[in-house]
Amino acid sequence: MERPPRSVRLWLVLAVLASAGLVLAGLAAFLPLAFDEPKVLAPVTRAATPAEAQAALQGAAAALRAGDRAAYDAALPATGRAARKAVADFYSHLSPLPWARLALLAQPVPGHPGRYDVRAVGQLGRVGPADRLAGERILTLRLLGSRLVVAGDHTPEAVRSQYLMAFHDPIVERRAGLLVIADRRQRERARALADAGASARPRLSLLGIDPEVPVLVTLYGDMGELRAALGGGPDEARIRFFSNASPRVKETPWRLRDIGVLGPMLDGTGSWMPRMLAHEMTHAYTVQWFADTAHAPTLLLEGLATAVEGGRDFGPLREEVATGNQLWPLLDALATGSLWMGNSTEHVRLAYLEASSLVLFVLDRWGLRELRPFFVALADSDLSEEGADAAARRTLGVSWSEFYAAWKDYVLALP
């Protein structure tokens, strides 16, 4: 019998192999069905509920306060570059600070399921309110299976550097009743400012203030950083040292104010730095005097701070009073909302001298005991001559005209 040609044998072998392959493929396809094996499904993704969002943020806040980056990332994982940066920013900007308590609070954004206004809120040591606003991000939070994930960042640019988020690499200096926060590049200035507190604090005794409760000082590297932190302020570009209300969740102001300082303005101030700091510390502690009054006249606020600051030459004020007190009539100055707006720096300094002399006059004639009641009565009046007269009679026992005449004589005798 003749053997098939070699080419035919090759085709037979290939056919057998192909058939075997089909059999094996069939077995591979249908074998799992024989054992009733379930299919593997992709995790379900949905918007996180408020309760789910808050639970995840609570764990992240605890890790942030403890300085545990691994636990923080595990509690608040993120996907996508923008989301990862938003989550990382909270940690890098806030974890170096001395939190006594800290929370990340989530408020749903209406009309956007899974989108939350996430605010970092807490208290820095014993300084300021327990609900201080430290930072804010608008985040999309989704549940991937059973795991919450930050899936997007929708924070407006103007919000990214607000509050304490202005400090990218924050450091803290604490002493003499001050907690100074600044970027690391401002460390030397921050140390000098904290050291100045030792000389500044005793000056507040002029007003009977014992600055036992510490205050927060934020030291900014430039005006851009300052305005970003405050959301656009201060309104007056010439202001380099100022006090401001602590930003908080509650609408009511905290009883003490924060102090803000533009760092470059400290250079070359030398011995004046403690006086400047004493001025701003006075604002921080005396703002509560006017918490319940109809007004909080700038003249009274600056008078208290400038008197504590001290070291002023009253020559320009003596000249102003000697020529009739026409540029800043005392009652007009009392009713002026802003001593800065529309006035030259020279005229502002004159107003500060007038304000300081008012404080020194009351202290010299009636003593510390009557200073606060008189200022509070003035602030709670309508700031008219009749209102000032009633306040003077009620607290000092003299008419406004008598007070005004005696004040002018006092100013003319100032050094």
C-alpha positions as a Markdown table, in Angstrom:
| # | Residue | x | y | z |
|---|---|---|---|---|
| 1 | Met | 0.0 | 0.0 | 0.0 |
| 2 | Glu | 1.3 | 3.4 | -0.9 |
| 3 | Arg | 1.9 | 6.0 | 1.8 |
| 4 | Pro | 0.2 | 9.4 | 1.4 |
| 5 | Pro | 2.3 | 12.2 | 0.1 |
| 6 | Arg | 4.3 | 14.1 | 2.6 |
| 7 | Ser | 2.3 | 17.3 | 2.2 |
| 8 | Val | -1.0 | 15.4 | 2.9 |
| 9 | Arg | 0.5 | 14.0 | 6.1 |
| 10 | Leu | 1.4 | 17.5 | 7.3 |
| 11 | Trp | -2.1 | 18.8 | 6.7 |
| 12 | Leu | -3.5 | 15.8 | 8.7 |
| 13 | Val | -1.2 | 16.6 | 11.7 |
| 14 | Leu | -2.3 | 20.3 | 11.6 |
| 15 | Ala | -6.0 | 19.3 | 11.5 |
| 16 | Val | -5.6 | 17.1 | 14.6 |
| 17 | Leu | -3.8 | 19.8 | 16.5 |
| 18 | Ala | -6.4 | 22.4 | 15.6 |
| 19 | Ser | -9.2 | 20.0 | 16.8 |
| 20 | Ala | -7.4 | 19.5 | 20.1 |
| 21 | Gly | -7.0 | 23.2 | 20.5 |
| 22 | Leu | -10.8 | 23.7 | 20.0 |
| 23 | Val | -11.5 | 21.0 | 22.6 |
| 24 | Leu | -9.2 | 22.6 | 25.1 |
| 25 | Ala | -10.7 | 26.1 | 24.5 |
| 26 | Gly | -14.2 | 24.7 | 25.0 |
| 27 | Leu | -13.1 | 23.1 | 28.3 |
| 28 | Ala | -11.6 | 26.4 | 29.5 |
| 29 | Ala | -14.7 | 28.3 | 28.6 |
| 30 | Phe | -17.3 | 25.9 | 30.1 |
| 31 | Leu | -15.3 | 24.4 | 33.0 |
| 32 | Pro | -16.1 | 27.4 | 35.4 |
| 33 | Leu | -19.8 | 26.9 | 34.7 |
| 34 | Ala | -19.6 | 23.3 | 35.8 |
| 35 | Phe | -18.6 | 24.5 | 39.3 |
| 36 | Asp | -21.1 | 27.5 | 39.3 |
| 37 | Glu | -18.3 | 30.1 | 39.7 |
| 38 | Pro | -19.7 | 33.7 | 40.1 |
| 39 | Lys | -18.5 | 36.5 | 37.8 |
| 40 | Val | -16.1 | 39.3 | 39.3 |
| 41 | Leu | -17.9 | 42.7 | 39.0 |
| 42 | Ala | -16.3 | 46.1 | 39.1 |
| 43 | Pro | -16.8 | 48.1 | 42.4 |
| 44 | Val | -19.9 | 50.3 | 42.4 |
| 45 | Thr | -19.1 | 54.0 | 42.4 |
| 46 | Arg | -21.5 | 56.6 | 43.9 |
| 47 | Ala | -21.5 | 59.9 | 45.7 |
| 48 | Ala | -20.5 | 59.8 | 49.3 |
| 49 | Thr | -23.3 | 60.6 | 51.8 |
| 50 | Pro | -22.7 | 63.4 | 54.5 |
| 51 | Ala | -22.3 | 60.7 | 57.2 |
| 52 | Glu | -19.7 | 58.8 | 55.1 |
| 53 | Ala | -17.9 | 62.0 | 54.2 |
| 54 | Gln | -17.7 | 63.1 | 57.8 |
| 55 | Ala | -16.5 | 59.7 | 59.1 |
| 56 | Ala | -13.6 | 59.7 | 56.7 |
| 57 | Leu | -12.7 | 63.3 | 57.4 |
| 58 | Gln | -12.8 | 62.6 | 61.1 |
| 59 | Gly | -10.1 | 60.0 | 60.8 |
| 60 | Ala | -8.0 | 62.2 | 58.5 |
| 61 | Ala | -8.2 | 65.1 | 61.0 |
| 62 | Ala | -7.0 | 62.9 | 63.8 |
| 63 | Ala | -4.0 | 61.7 | 61.7 |
| 64 | Leu | -3.2 | 65.3 | 60.7 |
| 65 | Arg | -3.1 | 66.5 | 64.2 |
| 66 | Ala | -1.0 | 63.5 | 65.2 |
| 67 | Gly | 1.4 | 64.2 | 62.4 |
| 68 | Asp | 0.9 | 60.7 | 60.9 |
| 69 | Arg | 1.1 | 61.1 | 57.2 |
| 70 | Ala | 0.6 | 57.4 | 56.4 |
| 71 | Ala | -2.6 | 57.3 | 58.4 |
| 72 | Tyr | -3.8 | 60.5 | 56.9 |
| 73 | Asp | -3.3 | 59.3 | 53.3 |
| 74 | Ala | -5.1 | 56.0 | 54.2 |
| 75 | Ala | -8.0 | 57.9 | 55.7 |
| 76 | Leu | -8.4 | 60.2 | 52.8 |
| 77 | Pro | -7.1 | 58.6 | 49.6 |
| 78 | Ala | -7.3 | 60.7 | 46.4 |
| 79 | Thr | -7.4 | 60.0 | 42.7 |
| 80 | Gly | -6.2 | 62.5 | 40.1 |
| 81 | Arg | -3.5 | 65.2 | 40.4 |
| 82 | Ala | -5.8 | 68.0 | 41.5 |
| 83 | Ala | -7.5 | 65.9 | 44.2 |
| 84 | Arg | -4.2 | 64.6 | 45.5 |
| 85 | Lys | -2.7 | 68.1 | 45.8 |
| 86 | Ala | -5.8 | 69.4 | 47.6 |
| 87 | Val | -5.6 | 66.6 | 50.2 |
| 88 | Ala | -1.8 | 67.0 | 50.5 |
| 89 | Asp | -2.1 | 70.8 | 51.0 |
| 90 | Phe | -4.2 | 70.4 | 54.1 |
| 91 | Tyr | -1.5 | 68.2 | 55.6 |
| 92 | Ser | 1.6 | 70.1 | 54.6 |
| 93 | His | 0.2 | 73.5 | 55.6 |
| 94 | Leu | -1.6 | 72.6 | 58.8 |
| 95 | Ser | 0.2 | 69.6 | 60.4 |
| 96 | Pro | 3.2 | 71.5 | 61.7 |
| 97 | Leu | 1.0 | 73.8 | 63.8 |
| 98 | Pro | 0.3 | 73.2 | 67.5 |
| 99 | Trp | -3.3 | 72.1 | 67.4 |
| 100 | Ala | -5.1 | 71.6 | 70.7 |
| 101 | Arg | -8.1 | 70.4 | 68.7 |
| 102 | Leu | -8.7 | 70.0 | 65.0 |
| 103 | Ala | -11.6 | 68.9 | 62.8 |
| 104 | Leu | -12.4 | 68.6 | 59.1 |
| 105 | Leu | -16.0 | 69.6 | 58.6 |
| 106 | Ala | -18.0 | 68.7 | 55.5 |
| 107 | Gln | -20.9 | 70.8 | 54.3 |
| 108 | Pro | -22.8 | 69.5 | 51.1 |
| 109 | Val | -22.7 | 71.8 | 48.1 |
| 110 | Pro | -26.3 | 72.2 | 46.9 |
| 111 | Gly | -27.0 | 70.8 | 43.5 |
| 112 | His | -23.8 | 68.8 | 43.3 |
| 113 | Pro | -24.2 | 65.3 | 44.8 |
| 114 | Gly | -20.9 | 64.2 | 46.4 |
| 115 | Arg | -19.4 | 67.7 | 46.4 |
| 116 | Tyr | -18.5 | 69.1 | 49.8 |
| 117 | Asp | -17.2 | 72.3 | 51.3 |
| 118 | Val | -14.5 | 70.9 | 53.6 |
| 119 | Arg | -13.2 | 73.3 | 56.2 |
| 120 | Ala | -10.3 | 72.7 | 58.6 |
| 121 | Val | -11.4 | 74.1 | 62.0 |
| 122 | Gly | -9.7 | 74.0 | 65.4 |
| 123 | Gln | -7.8 | 75.7 | 68.2 |
| 124 | Leu | -4.1 | 76.5 | 68.3 |
| 125 | Gly | -2.9 | 75.6 | 71.8 |
| 126 | Arg | -4.7 | 78.0 | 74.2 |
| 127 | Val | -4.8 | 80.7 | 71.5 |
| 128 | Gly | -8.1 | 82.0 | 70.1 |
| 129 | Pro | -11.4 | 80.3 | 69.5 |
| 130 | Ala | -12.0 | 76.5 | 69.3 |
| 131 | Asp | -13.6 | 77.0 | 65.9 |
| 132 | Arg | -10.9 | 79.0 | 64.1 |
| 133 | Leu | -11.0 | 78.6 | 60.3 |
| 134 | Ala | -7.7 | 77.3 | 59.2 |
| 135 | Gly | -8.3 | 76.3 | 55.6 |
| 136 | Glu | -11.0 | 75.3 | 53.0 |
| 137 | Arg | -11.3 | 73.1 | 50.0 |
| 138 | Ile | -14.3 | 72.2 | 47.7 |
| 139 | Leu | -13.9 | 68.5 | 47.1 |
| 140 | Thr | -15.8 | 65.7 | 45.3 |
| 141 | Leu | -16.1 | 62.7 | 47.6 |
| 142 | Arg | -17.1 | 59.3 | 46.1 |
| 143 | Leu | -17.5 | 55.8 | 47.4 |
| 144 | Leu | -15.5 | 53.2 | 45.4 |
| 145 | Gly | -16.9 | 50.0 | 46.7 |
| 146 | Ser | -16.7 | 50.4 | 50.5 |
| 147 | Arg | -13.8 | 53.0 | 50.3 |
| 148 | Leu | -14.2 | 56.8 | 50.2 |
| 149 | Val | -12.0 | 58.5 | 47.7 |
| 150 | Val | -11.4 | 62.2 | 47.0 |
| 151 | Ala | -12.2 | 62.4 | 43.3 |
| 152 | Gly | -12.0 | 66.1 | 42.5 |
| 153 | Asp | -11.1 | 69.6 | 43.7 |
| 154 | His | -13.3 | 72.6 | 42.7 |
| 155 | Thr | -11.8 | 75.2 | 45.1 |
| 156 | Pro | -11.8 | 78.7 | 43.7 |
| 157 | Glu | -8.3 | 80.2 | 43.4 |
| 158 | Ala | -9.1 | 83.0 | 45.9 |
| 159 | Val | -9.9 | 80.5 | 48.6 |
| 160 | Arg | -6.8 | 78.3 | 48.2 |
| 161 | Ser | -4.5 | 80.5 | 50.3 |
| 162 | Gln | -7.0 | 81.9 | 52.8 |
| 163 | Tyr | -6.5 | 81.7 | 56.5 |
| 164 | Leu | -3.5 | 79.6 | 57.7 |
| 165 | Met | -3.2 | 78.0 | 54.3 |
| 166 | Ala | -1.1 | 81.1 | 53.3 |
| 167 | Phe | 1.9 | 79.6 | 55.0 |
| 168 | His | 3.3 | 76.9 | 52.7 |
| 169 | Asp | 6.1 | 75.8 | 55.1 |
| 170 | Pro | 4.9 | 77.0 | 58.4 |
| 171 | Ile | 7.0 | 77.4 | 61.6 |
| 172 | Val | 5.9 | 78.5 | 65.0 |
| 173 | Glu | 7.6 | 80.7 | 67.7 |
| 174 | Arg | 6.0 | 80.8 | 71.1 |
| 175 | Arg | 6.9 | 83.0 | 74.1 |
| 176 | Ala | 6.0 | 86.0 | 76.1 |
| 177 | Gly | 2.2 | 85.5 | 75.5 |
| 178 | Leu | 2.6 | 85.3 | 71.7 |
| 179 | Leu | 2.2 | 82.5 | 69.2 |
| 180 | Val | 3.9 | 83.7 | 66.0 |
| 181 | Ile | 3.2 | 81.8 | 62.8 |
| 182 | Ala | 5.3 | 82.4 | 59.6 |
| 183 | Asp | 6.8 | 80.7 | 56.7 |
| 184 | Arg | 10.2 | 79.1 | 57.3 |
| 185 | Arg | 11.9 | 81.8 | 55.2 |
| 186 | Gln | 10.7 | 84.3 | 57.8 |
| 187 | Arg | 12.1 | 82.5 | 60.8 |
| 188 | Glu | 14.5 | 85.2 | 61.9 |
| 189 | Arg | 11.9 | 87.9 | 61.8 |
| 190 | Ala | 9.4 | 85.6 | 63.6 |
| 191 | Arg | 12.0 | 85.1 | 66.4 |
| 192 | Ala | 12.7 | 88.8 | 66.7 |
| 193 | Leu | 8.9 | 89.5 | 66.9 |
| 194 | Ala | 8.4 | 86.8 | 69.5 |
| 195 | Asp | 11.3 | 88.2 | 71.5 |
| 196 | Ala | 9.8 | 91.7 | 71.4 |
| 197 | Gly | 6.8 | 90.4 | 73.3 |
| 198 | Ala | 8.8 | 90.4 | 76.5 |
| 199 | Ser | 9.2 | 94.2 | 76.3 |
| 200 | Ala | 5.8 | 94.9 | 74.8 |
| 201 | Arg | 3.6 | 93.1 | 77.4 |
| 202 | Pro | 4.5 | 95.2 | 80.4 |
| 203 | Arg | 3.5 | 98.4 | 78.5 |
| 204 | Leu | -0.2 | 97.2 | 78.6 |
| 205 | Ser | -0.2 | 97.9 | 82.4 |
| 206 | Leu | -0.9 | 101.5 | 81.5 |
| 207 | Leu | -4.5 | 100.4 | 80.8 |
| 208 | Gly | -4.6 | 97.9 | 83.6 |
| 209 | Ile | -4.4 | 95.0 | 81.1 |
| 210 | Asp | -2.8 | 91.8 | 82.2 |
| 211 | Pro | -2.1 | 90.0 | 78.9 |
| 212 | Glu | -2.2 | 86.5 | 80.5 |
| 213 | Val | -4.2 | 84.9 | 77.6 |
| 214 | Pro | -1.9 | 84.6 | 74.6 |
| 215 | Val | -2.6 | 86.0 | 71.2 |
| 216 | Leu | -1.9 | 84.8 | 67.7 |
| 217 | Val | 0.5 | 86.8 | 65.5 |
| 218 | Thr | 0.6 | 86.0 | 61.8 |
| 219 | Leu | 3.8 | 87.2 | 60.0 |
| 220 | Tyr | 3.5 | 87.6 | 56.2 |
| 221 | Gly | 6.4 | 87.6 | 53.8 |
| 222 | Asp | 4.8 | 90.1 | 51.4 |
| 223 | Met | 1.5 | 92.0 | 50.7 |
| 224 | Gly | 0.3 | 89.3 | 48.3 |
| 225 | Glu | 0.6 | 86.6 | 50.9 |
| 226 | Leu | -1.2 | 88.9 | 53.4 |
| 227 | Arg | -4.1 | 89.7 | 51.1 |
| 228 | Ala | -4.5 | 86.1 | 50.1 |
| 229 | Ala | -4.7 | 85.0 | 53.8 |
| 230 | Leu | -7.3 | 87.7 | 54.6 |
| 231 | Gly | -9.3 | 87.2 | 51.4 |
| 232 | Gly | -8.4 | 90.6 | 50.0 |
| 233 | Gly | -7.6 | 92.9 | 52.9 |
| 234 | Pro | -6.5 | 95.2 | 54.3 |
| 235 | Asp | -8.4 | 97.9 | 52.6 |
| 236 | Glu | -5.8 | 100.6 | 53.4 |
| 237 | Ala | -2.5 | 99.8 | 51.6 |
| 238 | Arg | -0.5 | 101.8 | 54.0 |
| 239 | Ile | -1.3 | 99.6 | 56.9 |
| 240 | Arg | 1.6 | 97.3 | 57.7 |
| 241 | Phe | 0.7 | 96.2 | 61.3 |
| 242 | Phe | -2.9 | 95.6 | 62.2 |
| 243 | Ser | -5.3 | 93.5 | 64.3 |
| 244 | Asn | -8.1 | 91.5 | 62.9 |
| 245 | Ala | -11.0 | 89.3 | 64.1 |
| 246 | Ser | -10.2 | 85.6 | 64.3 |
| 247 | Pro | -11.9 | 83.9 | 61.4 |
| 248 | Arg | -14.3 | 81.4 | 62.9 |
| 249 | Val | -17.3 | 79.2 | 62.1 |
| 250 | Lys | -19.6 | 81.1 | 64.4 |
| 251 | Glu | -20.6 | 84.6 | 63.4 |
| 252 | Thr | -19.9 | 86.2 | 66.8 |
| 253 | Pro | -16.4 | 87.6 | 67.1 |
| 254 | Trp | -13.9 | 86.2 | 69.5 |
| 255 | Arg | -13.1 | 88.3 | 72.6 |
| 256 | Leu | -9.5 | 88.8 | 71.5 |
| 257 | Arg | -8.2 | 89.8 | 68.1 |
| 258 | Asp | -5.3 | 88.3 | 66.1 |
| 259 | Ile | -2.3 | 90.5 | 65.1 |
| 260 | Gly | -1.0 | 90.7 | 61.6 |
| 261 | Val | 2.4 | 91.9 | 60.6 |
| 262 | Leu | 4.0 | 92.5 | 57.1 |
| 263 | Gly | 7.4 | 91.0 | 57.7 |
| 264 | Pro | 9.6 | 93.3 | 55.5 |
| 265 | Met | 8.4 | 96.3 | 57.5 |
| 266 | Leu | 10.2 | 94.9 | 60.6 |
| 267 | Asp | 13.6 | 95.4 | 59.1 |
| 268 | Gly | 15.4 | 98.3 | 60.6 |
| 269 | Thr | 12.8 | 99.0 | 63.2 |
| 270 | Gly | 15.1 | 98.2 | 66.1 |
| 271 | Ser | 13.8 | 99.4 | 69.5 |
| 272 | Trp | 10.5 | 100.5 | 68.0 |
| 273 | Met | 9.4 | 96.9 | 67.4 |
| 274 | Pro | 8.3 | 96.3 | 71.0 |
| 275 | Arg | 6.3 | 99.6 | 70.8 |
| 276 | Met | 4.7 | 98.6 | 67.5 |
| 277 | Leu | 3.8 | 95.2 | 69.0 |
| 278 | Ala | 2.4 | 96.8 | 72.2 |
| 279 | His | 0.2 | 99.0 | 70.0 |
| 280 | Glu | -1.3 | 96.0 | 68.2 |
| 281 | Met | -1.5 | 93.9 | 71.4 |
| 282 | Thr | -3.6 | 96.8 | 72.9 |
| 283 | His | -6.0 | 96.4 | 70.0 |
| 284 | Ala | -6.2 | 92.7 | 70.5 |
| 285 | Tyr | -7.1 | 93.0 | 74.2 |
| 286 | Thr | -9.3 | 96.2 | 74.2 |
| 287 | Val | -11.6 | 95.4 | 71.3 |
| 288 | Gln | -13.9 | 93.7 | 73.8 |
| 289 | Trp | -14.4 | 97.0 | 75.6 |
| 290 | Phe | -16.7 | 98.0 | 72.7 |
| 291 | Ala | -18.4 | 94.6 | 72.1 |
| 292 | Asp | -21.8 | 95.8 | 73.2 |
| 293 | Thr | -21.7 | 99.5 | 72.3 |
| 294 | Ala | -23.5 | 101.3 | 69.5 |
| 295 | His | -20.1 | 102.3 | 68.0 |
| 296 | Ala | -16.5 | 101.4 | 68.2 |
| 297 | Pro | -14.9 | 104.8 | 67.3 |
| 298 | Thr | -11.5 | 104.5 | 65.6 |
| 299 | Leu | -10.3 | 107.5 | 67.6 |
| 300 | Leu | -10.8 | 105.7 | 70.9 |
| 301 | Leu | -9.3 | 102.4 | 69.6 |
| 302 | Glu | -6.2 | 104.1 | 68.3 |
| 303 | Gly | -6.0 | 106.4 | 71.3 |
| 304 | Leu | -5.7 | 103.4 | 73.6 |
| 305 | Ala | -3.1 | 101.7 | 71.4 |
| 306 | Thr | -1.0 | 104.8 | 70.7 |
| 307 | Ala | -0.9 | 105.8 | 74.4 |
| 308 | Val | 0.4 | 102.3 | 75.3 |
| 309 | Glu | 2.9 | 102.5 | 72.5 |
| 310 | Gly | 4.3 | 105.8 | 73.9 |
| 311 | Gly | 7.4 | 107.6 | 72.6 |
| 312 | Arg | 5.5 | 110.1 | 70.5 |
| 313 | Asp | 6.4 | 113.8 | 70.0 |
| 314 | Phe | 3.3 | 115.8 | 70.7 |
| 315 | Gly | 4.7 | 119.0 | 69.0 |
| 316 | Pro | 2.4 | 118.7 | 65.9 |
| 317 | Leu | -0.7 | 118.3 | 68.2 |
| 318 | Arg | 0.3 | 121.3 | 70.4 |
| 319 | Glu | 0.4 | 123.4 | 67.2 |
| 320 | Glu | -2.9 | 122.0 | 66.0 |
| 321 | Val | -4.7 | 122.8 | 69.3 |
| 322 | Ala | -3.0 | 126.2 | 69.6 |
| 323 | Thr | -4.3 | 127.2 | 66.2 |
| 324 | Gly | -7.9 | 126.3 | 67.1 |
| 325 | Asn | -8.1 | 122.5 | 66.7 |
| 326 | Gln | -9.5 | 123.0 | 63.1 |
| 327 | Leu | -7.9 | 120.1 | 61.2 |
| 328 | Trp | -9.2 | 117.4 | 63.6 |
| 329 | Pro | -11.9 | 118.9 | 65.8 |
| 330 | Leu | -12.1 | 116.5 | 68.7 |
| 331 | Leu | -15.8 | 115.7 | 68.2 |
| 332 | Asp | -15.5 | 115.4 | 64.4 |
| 333 | Ala | -12.5 | 113.0 | 64.9 |
| 334 | Leu | -14.6 | 111.0 | 67.4 |
| 335 | Ala | -17.3 | 110.4 | 64.8 |
| 336 | Thr | -14.9 | 109.7 | 61.9 |
| 337 | Gly | -15.2 | 106.1 | 60.7 |
| 338 | Ser | -11.7 | 105.8 | 59.3 |
| 339 | Leu | -8.8 | 108.1 | 60.2 |
| 340 | Trp | -6.9 | 106.8 | 57.2 |
| 341 | Met | -9.4 | 107.2 | 54.4 |
| 342 | Gly | -8.8 | 110.3 | 52.3 |
| 343 | Asn | -6.1 | 111.6 | 54.7 |
| 344 | Ser | -2.3 | 112.0 | 54.2 |
| 345 | Thr | 0.0 | 110.0 | 56.4 |
| 346 | Glu | 1.0 | 113.2 | 58.2 |
| 347 | His | -2.6 | 114.0 | 59.0 |
| 348 | Val | -3.2 | 110.4 | 60.2 |
| 349 | Arg | -0.2 | 110.7 | 62.6 |
| 350 | Leu | -1.8 | 113.9 | 63.9 |
| 351 | Ala | -5.1 | 112.1 | 64.6 |
| 352 | Tyr | -3.2 | 109.4 | 66.4 |
| 353 | Leu | -1.5 | 112.0 | 68.6 |
| 354 | Glu | -4.9 | 113.5 | 69.4 |
| 355 | Ala | -6.4 | 110.1 | 70.2 |
| 356 | Ser | -3.4 | 109.3 | 72.5 |
| 357 | Ser | -3.7 | 112.6 | 74.3 |
| 358 | Leu | -7.4 | 111.9 | 75.1 |
| 359 | Val | -6.4 | 108.7 | 76.9 |
| 360 | Leu | -3.5 | 110.3 | 78.7 |
| 361 | Phe | -5.7 | 113.2 | 79.8 |
| 362 | Val | -8.4 | 111.0 | 81.3 |
| 363 | Leu | -5.8 | 108.9 | 83.1 |
| 364 | Asp | -4.0 | 112.0 | 84.5 |
| 365 | Arg | -7.2 | 113.8 | 85.6 |
| 366 | Trp | -9.6 | 110.9 | 86.7 |
| 367 | Gly | -7.4 | 107.8 | 86.8 |
| 368 | Leu | -7.6 | 104.3 | 85.3 |
| 369 | Arg | -10.8 | 103.5 | 87.1 |
| 370 | Glu | -12.8 | 106.0 | 85.0 |
| 371 | Leu | -11.1 | 105.5 | 81.6 |
| 372 | Arg | -13.1 | 102.5 | 80.4 |
| 373 | Pro | -16.5 | 103.6 | 81.7 |
| 374 | Phe | -16.0 | 107.0 | 80.0 |
| 375 | Phe | -14.9 | 105.5 | 76.6 |
| 376 | Val | -17.7 | 102.9 | 76.7 |
| 377 | Ala | -20.2 | 105.7 | 77.4 |
| 378 | Leu | -18.9 | 107.7 | 74.5 |
| 379 | Ala | -19.0 | 104.8 | 72.1 |
| 380 | Asp | -22.5 | 104.0 | 73.2 |
| 381 | Ser | -23.7 | 107.5 | 72.5 |
| 382 | Asp | -24.7 | 108.9 | 69.1 |
| 383 | Leu | -21.3 | 110.7 | 69.0 |
| 384 | Ser | -22.9 | 114.1 | 68.9 |
| 385 | Glu | -22.0 | 116.9 | 71.3 |
| 386 | Glu | -25.2 | 116.2 | 73.3 |
| 387 | Gly | -24.2 | 112.5 | 73.5 |
| 388 | Ala | -20.6 | 113.3 | 74.5 |
| 389 | Asp | -22.0 | 115.7 | 77.1 |
| 390 | Ala | -24.2 | 113.1 | 78.6 |
| 391 | Ala | -21.4 | 110.5 | 78.7 |
| 392 | Ala | -19.0 | 113.0 | 80.3 |
| 393 | Arg | -21.5 | 114.0 | 83.0 |
| 394 | Arg | -22.5 | 110.5 | 83.8 |
| 395 | Thr | -18.9 | 109.0 | 84.1 |
| 396 | Leu | -16.6 | 112.0 | 84.9 |
| 397 | Gly | -19.0 | 114.5 | 86.5 |
| 398 | Val | -18.2 | 117.3 | 84.1 |
| 399 | Ser | -19.9 | 118.8 | 81.0 |
| 400 | Trp | -18.4 | 118.2 | 77.5 |
| 401 | Ser | -17.5 | 121.9 | 77.2 |
| 402 | Glu | -15.6 | 121.7 | 80.6 |
| 403 | Phe | -13.9 | 118.5 | 79.4 |
| 404 | Tyr | -12.9 | 120.0 | 76.1 |
| 405 | Ala | -11.5 | 123.1 | 77.5 |
| 406 | Ala | -9.4 | 121.2 | 80.1 |
| 407 | Trp | -8.2 | 118.8 | 77.4 |
| 408 | Lys | -6.9 | 121.6 | 75.3 |
| 409 | Asp | -4.9 | 123.1 | 78.3 |
| 410 | Tyr | -3.5 | 119.6 | 78.9 |
| 411 | Val | -2.4 | 119.2 | 75.3 |
| 412 | Leu | -0.6 | 122.5 | 75.3 |
| 413 | Ala | 1.5 | 121.3 | 78.3 |
| 414 | Leu | 2.5 | 117.9 | 76.7 |
| 415 | Pro | 6.2 | 117.4 | 75.9 |
